C-alpha cells in the first residue's frame, strides 16, 4: 500500500517512474509479466543491443522491480519481475484515481 507520508515510498515511486520512462525498461517489464526470461530471450524479441538490455535490467534491479534467478535446470540466469514494486505503483495510481473521482459524475 502506498503511504503518501512515507519518504521511502515517495523515493521508490520517483525512481520507478524515472526508470519506466525508458522504452527498453518498459518492454522488459512487459515481457517479464509473462514469465521469467533470459538475456538471450530478450535479445530475440527486442530491437536493442545486449549492452542496452543489460543496462536496462540493471536499472530495474536497482529499483527493485527485477530480480535474478536460475532456470529450471539451474544453469542459466533468468530475470524475474518483482510484483511488490508494481503493487506499490498500482496503489498510488488507485489513490490518484480515487481522489480524481469520476469526471462524468463531477460534470453533472
Secondary structure, DSSP 8 states (H G I E B T S, - for coil): ---TT-HHHHHHHHHHHHHTTSHHHHHHHHHHHTS-B-HHHHHHHSSS-HHHHHHHHHHHHHHTSEEEEE-TTS-SEEEEE-HHHHHHHHHHHHHHHHHH--HHHHH-
